[in-house]
Amino acid sequence: MPKVDIAEAQARLVELIHGMDEGTMVEICRGDTVVAVLRAPGSAAPARPALDLDALKRLRARMPAQAERAGDFVRSLRDSDPS
């Protein structure tokens, strides 16, 4: 997958768009970090890894129950004096 920096993408946007065909993707980077991906409408987005639901259940089981109702908690945060 080709990578271009933001300045190059701005300068060549029309060319990049016209070069899009099925399955083509271009990563737009700021430094070494990918900040956007330009892809053709019919191309598939990269697959996400499946969630480990058992690990999520174990995590939730270890969390303590909230002592007060959510609405009361939010109201106390909203109404507390910030000073």
C-alpha positions in Angstrom: 0.0 0.0 0.0 1.6 3.3 -1.1 2.2 5.9 1.6 2.3 9.7 1.1 2.7 12.5 3.5 0.0 15.1 4.0 1.7 17.8 1.9 2.2 15.4 -1.0 -1.4 14.2 -0.7 -2.7 17.8 -0.9 -0.5 18.5 -4.0 -1.5 15.3 -5.7 -5.1 14.7 -4.5 -6.7 14.8 -7.9 -4.0 12.4 -9.3 -4.5 10.1 -6.3 -8.2 10.0 -6.7 -8.0 9.4 -10.5 -5.6 6.5 -9.8 -8.1 4.8 -7.5 -9.3 1.5 -8.9 -10.9 -1.5 -7.2 -8.8 -2.5 -4.2 -6.4 0.4 -4.3 -5.6 2.1 -1.0 -3.2 4.9 -0.2 -2.1 5.7 3.4 -1.7 9.4 4.2 0.9 10.0 6.9 2.1 12.7 9.3 5.6 11.7 9.9 5.6 7.9 10.5 1.9 7.9 11.7 -0.9 7.0 9.3 -3.6 9.6 9.8 -6.0 8.7 6.9 -6.5 6.0 4.3 -7.8 6.9 0.8 -9.5 3.8 -0.7 -11.8 3.1 -3.6 -15.5 2.8 -2.7 -15.7 -0.9 -3.6 -12.5 -1.9 -1.7 -12.9 -3.6 1.6 -11.6 -2.0 4.8 -9.0 -4.0 6.7 -10.5 -6.7 8.9 -10.7 -6.0 12.6 -9.6 -8.6 15.0 -12.4 -10.5 16.7 -13.2 -9.5 20.3 -12.4 -12.0 23.0 -15.8 -12.0 24.7 -14.6 -14.4 27.5 -11.8 -12.0 28.4 -14.3 -9.1 28.4 -16.7 -11.1 30.8 -13.7 -11.9 33.1 -12.8 -8.2 33.2 -16.4 -7.1 34.0 -16.6 -9.7 36.7 -13.6 -8.2 38.5 -15.0 -4.7 38.4 -16.8 -3.6 41.6 -20.5 -2.7 41.4 -21.3 1.0 41.3 -22.6 2.1 44.7 -25.1 4.7 43.4 -27.4 4.8 40.5 -25.9 6.3 37.3 -28.3 9.2 37.1 -27.6 10.2 40.7 -23.8 10.0 40.1 -24.0 12.2 37.0 -26.2 14.7 38.7 -23.7 14.9 41.6 -20.9 15.6 39.1 -22.9 18.2 37.3 -24.1 20.0 40.5 -20.8 19.9 42.4 -19.0 23.1 43.0 -15.9 23.3 40.8 -14.0 25.6 43.2 
